[in-house]
Each structure stands twice: as structure tokens, then as C-alpha cells.
Amino acid sequence: MSALAAKNHHLWCFNCDENSPGAASADDCEDLAGREGWVLGIDIDGGGGAQYACADCADLLDEAHPVKSLRAMRQETSGGAA
């Protein structure tokens, strides 16, 4: 697998069109983006839908929370077990 194909999962910022760092899986992508300040929130100016935003645009979303993968959320709720 090429290095490019190995990192083909990205998030896209609704405001500035920046891509998050690439990762080999969607879970890894979301966890990495969250550690770098990416958030998921509500874009009330754009119809009220949920959007991803980079750290620079994070304050443009309402009710924004750090991006976190479902894998990480499951680990938190199960006390650390995968």
C-alpha cells in the first residue's frame, strides 16, 4: 500500500476548506483531528446542520465539541476496554 493510500481519511472544515491530517482509518483520523483542535458543532448560519471545523474556525460553530471517534467513546464508556 502506498503512503498516500495509507492516509486517505480526512475531515473537511466547513468554513476554510482545510483538510485534517490524514490517517489510515476513520477512527484514527477523528482522534488525530480532535487532538489537533478540530470540533464538531452546529452551523446555525448554514441551515443548522452538524459540521466539522478546524481549530481556527472552531468558534464559528455552536455547541462545538472536540472530534472523537466512536472507538474512543466506546472505550470511555466501557472503562477503557476495547
TORMAR-948656 format. One record per atom (N, C-alpha, C): x, y, z; residue number from 1. Coordinates in nm, 3 decimals. Last residue first. Layout:
! TORMAR-948656
DRENTI        u        v        w    i
DRENTI        X        Y        Z  NUM
...
//
This chain:
! TORMAR-948656
DRENTI        u        v        w    i
DRENTI   -1.151   -0.223    2.496   82
DRENTI   -1.178   -0.200    2.353   82
DRENTI   -1.307   -0.263    2.310   82
DRENTI   -1.185   -0.063    2.811   81
DRENTI   -1.179   -0.186    2.732   81
DRENTI   -1.216   -0.156    2.588   81
DRENTI   -1.234    0.173    2.946   80
DRENTI   -1.103    0.153    2.885   80
DRENTI   -1.089    0.027    2.804   80
DRENTI   -1.497    0.176    3.034   79
DRENTI   -1.389    0.178    3.132   79
DRENTI   -1.253    0.147    3.075   79
DRENTI   -1.684    0.205    2.844   78
DRENTI   -1.663    0.070    2.895   78
DRENTI   -1.546    0.062    2.991   78
DRENTI   -1.675    0.469    2.774   77
DRENTI   -1.795    0.421    2.843   77
DRENTI   -1.779    0.280    2.898   77
DRENTI   -1.423    0.486    2.648   76
DRENTI   -1.452    0.566    2.767   76
DRENTI   -1.570    0.510    2.845   76
DRENTI   -1.455    0.314    2.432   75
DRENTI   -1.354    0.283    2.532   75
DRENTI   -1.379    0.361    2.660   75
DRENTI   -1.649    0.452    2.289   74
DRENTI   -1.681    0.319    2.344   74
DRENTI   -1.581    0.282    2.454   74
DRENTI   -1.503    0.678    2.215   73
DRENTI   -1.620    0.693    2.303   73
DRENTI   -1.658    0.559    2.366   73
DRENTI   -1.314    0.563    2.044   72
DRENTI   -1.270    0.629    2.169   72
DRENTI   -1.385    0.645    2.266   72
DRENTI   -1.485    0.471    1.839   71
DRENTI   -1.397    0.377    1.910   71
DRENTI   -1.355    0.436    2.044   71
DRENTI   -1.591    0.705    1.741   70
DRENTI   -1.679    0.613    1.814   70
DRENTI   -1.598    0.513    1.894   70
DRENTI   -1.358    0.978    1.793   69
DRENTI   -1.410    0.862    1.721   69
DRENTI   -1.507    0.782    1.807   69
DRENTI   -1.412    1.320    1.824   68
DRENTI   -1.369    1.197    1.890   68
DRENTI   -1.433    1.081    1.815   68
DRENTI   -1.366    1.667    1.829   67
DRENTI   -1.392    1.548    1.748   67
DRENTI   -1.334    1.428    1.821   67
DRENTI   -1.496    1.868    2.090   66
DRENTI   -1.381    1.808    2.023   66
DRENTI   -1.421    1.682    1.946   66
DRENTI   -1.793    2.052    2.010   65
DRENTI   -1.723    1.957    2.096   65
DRENTI   -1.603    1.901    2.020   65
DRENTI   -2.008    2.333    1.997   64
DRENTI   -1.894    2.258    1.942   64
DRENTI   -1.828    2.173    2.049   64
DRENTI   -2.239    2.493    2.003   63
DRENTI   -2.236    2.364    2.072   63
DRENTI   -2.124    2.274    2.020   63
DRENTI   -2.182    2.649    1.686   62
DRENTI   -2.248    2.643    1.816   62
DRENTI   -2.238    2.501    1.871   62
DRENTI   -1.887    2.759    1.515   61
DRENTI   -1.993    2.659    1.534   61
DRENTI   -2.051    2.669    1.675   61
DRENTI   -1.680    2.933    1.515   60
DRENTI   -1.792    2.965    1.428   60
DRENTI   -1.909    2.867    1.442   60
DRENTI   -1.466    2.841    1.658   59
DRENTI   -1.558    2.932    1.728   59
DRENTI   -1.677    2.973    1.642   59
DRENTI   -1.316    2.691    1.472   58
DRENTI   -1.400    2.623    1.570   58
DRENTI   -1.501    2.715    1.636   58
DRENTI   -1.132    2.776    1.292   57
DRENTI   -1.272    2.809    1.264   57
DRENTI   -1.368    2.755    1.368   57
DRENTI   -0.887    2.679    1.384   56
DRENTI   -0.900    2.822    1.354   56
DRENTI   -1.045    2.865    1.335   56
DRENTI   -0.930    2.402    1.403   55
DRENTI   -0.910    2.480    1.525   55
DRENTI   -0.929    2.629    1.500   55
DRENTI   -1.195    2.321    1.168   54
DRENTI   -1.057    2.318    1.214   54
DRENTI   -1.044    2.407    1.338   54
DRENTI   -1.508    2.156    1.198   53
DRENTI   -1.433    2.279    1.182   53
DRENTI   -1.292    2.259    1.236   53
DRENTI   -1.791    1.982    1.066   52
DRENTI   -1.657    1.978    1.124   52
DRENTI   -1.591    2.113    1.101   52
DRENTI   -2.141    2.017    1.146   51
DRENTI   -2.025    2.039    1.060   51
DRENTI   -1.897    2.017    1.139   51
DRENTI   -2.490    1.969    1.136   50
DRENTI   -2.363    1.943    1.204   50
DRENTI   -2.249    1.955    1.103   50
DRENTI   -2.712    2.237    1.030   49
DRENTI   -2.655    2.103    1.024   49
DRENTI   -2.525    2.092    1.101   49
DRENTI   -2.829    2.489    1.009   48
DRENTI   -2.841    2.414    1.133   48
DRENTI   -2.784    2.274    1.133   48
DRENTI   -2.796    2.659    0.796   47
DRENTI   -2.909    2.569    0.795   47
DRENTI   -2.921    2.480    0.917   47
DRENTI   -2.573    2.819    0.840   46
DRENTI   -2.582    2.741    0.718   46
DRENTI   -2.694    2.639    0.719   46
DRENTI   -2.573    2.933    1.086   45
DRENTI   -2.583    3.023    0.971   45
DRENTI   -2.603    2.948    0.841   45
DRENTI   -2.532    2.723    1.258   44
DRENTI   -2.665    2.785    1.256   44
DRENTI   -2.683    2.881    1.139   44
DRENTI   -2.381    2.445    1.262   43
DRENTI   -2.365    2.564    1.179   43
DRENTI   -2.501    2.632    1.165   43
DRENTI   -2.272    2.277    1.545   42
DRENTI   -2.387    2.314    1.464   42
DRENTI   -2.361    2.446    1.392   42
DRENTI   -1.975    2.066    1.548   41
DRENTI   -2.076    2.153    1.606   41
DRENTI   -2.185    2.185    1.506   41
DRENTI   -1.671    1.932    1.625   40
DRENTI   -1.795    1.904    1.556   40
DRENTI   -1.902    1.987    1.625   40
DRENTI   -1.326    2.039    1.584   39
DRENTI   -1.451    2.023    1.659   39
DRENTI   -1.564    1.983    1.565   39
DRENTI   -0.970    2.013    1.623   38
DRENTI   -1.090    2.007    1.539   38
DRENTI   -1.212    1.981    1.626   38
DRENTI   -0.736    2.000    1.774   37
DRENTI   -0.828    2.111    1.794   37
DRENTI   -0.951    2.114    1.705   37
DRENTI   -0.583    1.777    1.756   36
DRENTI   -0.529    1.898    1.693   36
DRENTI   -0.628    2.014    1.697   36
DRENTI   -0.733    1.577    1.865   35
DRENTI   -0.612    1.619    1.939   35
DRENTI   -0.553    1.747    1.882   35
DRENTI   -0.919    1.555    1.657   34
DRENTI   -0.960    1.605    1.788   34
DRENTI   -0.843    1.652    1.871   34
DRENTI   -0.758    1.438    1.459   33
DRENTI   -0.815    1.572    1.438   33
DRENTI   -0.858    1.633    1.571   33
DRENTI   -0.708    1.187    1.578   32
DRENTI   -0.598    1.279    1.549   32
DRENTI   -0.650    1.422    1.532   32
DRENTI   -0.969    1.083    1.584   31
DRENTI   -0.894    1.101    1.708   31
DRENTI   -0.778    1.198    1.689   31
DRENTI   -1.036    1.079    1.309   30
DRENTI   -1.115    1.159    1.403   30
DRENTI   -1.038    1.184    1.532   30
DRENTI   -0.836    0.902    1.210   29
DRENTI   -0.850    1.037    1.157   29
DRENTI   -0.923    1.127    1.257   29
DRENTI   -0.892    0.665    1.345   28
DRENTI   -0.763    0.732    1.367   28
DRENTI   -0.769    0.877    1.321   28
DRENTI   -1.150    0.615    1.233   27
DRENTI   -1.132    0.633    1.377   27
DRENTI   -1.002    0.708    1.407   27
DRENTI   -1.088    0.584    0.961   26
DRENTI   -1.175    0.694    1.002   26
DRENTI   -1.159    0.721    1.152   26
DRENTI   -0.738    0.511    0.904   25
DRENTI   -0.876    0.471    0.929   25
DRENTI   -0.957    0.594    0.970   25
DRENTI   -0.498    0.636    0.843   24
DRENTI   -0.530    0.511    0.774   24
DRENTI   -0.673    0.465    0.796   24
DRENTI   -0.513    0.993    0.791   23
DRENTI   -0.493    0.875    0.873   23
DRENTI   -0.540    0.752    0.797   23
DRENTI   -0.419    1.340    0.758   22
DRENTI   -0.465    1.212    0.707   22
DRENTI   -0.433    1.098    0.801   22
DRENTI   -0.538    1.631    0.925   21
DRENTI   -0.429    1.538    0.895   21
DRENTI   -0.485    1.403    0.850   21
DRENTI   -0.814    1.792    0.750   20
DRENTI   -0.745    1.746    0.871   20
DRENTI   -0.627    1.660    0.830   20
DRENTI   -0.819    2.054    0.512   19
DRENTI   -0.832    1.912    0.544   19
DRENTI   -0.758    1.883    0.673   19
DRENTI   -1.002    2.360    0.476   18
DRENTI   -0.881    2.289    0.517   18
DRENTI   -0.914    2.142    0.541   18
DRENTI   -1.220    2.519    0.416   17
DRENTI   -1.187    2.410    0.324   17
DRENTI   -1.056    2.339    0.356   17
DRENTI   -1.319    2.700    0.597   16
DRENTI   -1.198    2.739    0.522   16
DRENTI   -1.150    2.632    0.423   16
DRENTI   -1.571    2.583    0.685   15
DRENTI   -1.552    2.725    0.661   15
DRENTI   -1.435    2.756    0.569   15
DRENTI   -1.575    2.309    0.729   14
DRENTI   -1.689    2.369    0.659   14
DRENTI   -1.663    2.513    0.618   14
DRENTI   -1.299    2.108    0.678   13
DRENTI   -1.352    2.221    0.753   13
DRENTI   -1.459    2.291    0.670   13
DRENTI   -1.302    1.761    0.666   12
DRENTI   -1.301    1.882    0.586   12
DRENTI   -1.365    1.993    0.668   12
DRENTI   -1.088    1.483    0.746   11
DRENTI   -1.207    1.564    0.771   11
DRENTI   -1.192    1.691    0.689   11
DRENTI   -0.971    1.186    0.579   10
DRENTI   -0.955    1.326    0.621   10
DRENTI   -1.090    1.382    0.661   10
DRENTI   -0.800    0.902    0.484    9
DRENTI   -0.914    0.952    0.560    9
DRENTI   -0.882    1.092    0.611    9
DRENTI   -0.573    0.799    0.363    8
DRENTI   -0.675    0.855    0.277    8
DRENTI   -0.799    0.903    0.351    8
DRENTI   -0.310    0.691    0.406    7
DRENTI   -0.362    0.805    0.482    7
DRENTI   -0.472    0.875    0.404    7
DRENTI   -0.241    0.492    0.233    6
DRENTI   -0.247    0.457    0.374    6
DRENTI   -0.307    0.570    0.458    6
DRENTI   -0.216    0.616   -0.010    5
DRENTI   -0.334    0.532    0.011    5
DRENTI   -0.351    0.498    0.159    5
DRENTI    0.036    0.736    0.033    4
DRENTI   -0.083    0.817    0.008    4
DRENTI   -0.209    0.738    0.036    4
DRENTI    0.207    0.519    0.058    3
DRENTI    0.191    0.610    0.172    3
DRENTI    0.067    0.696    0.155    3
DRENTI    0.060    0.218   -0.085    2
DRENTI    0.141    0.339   -0.092    2
DRENTI    0.115    0.427    0.030    2
DRENTI    0.085   -0.117    0.000    1
DRENTI    0.000    0.000    0.000    1
DRENTI    0.089    0.123    0.000    1
//
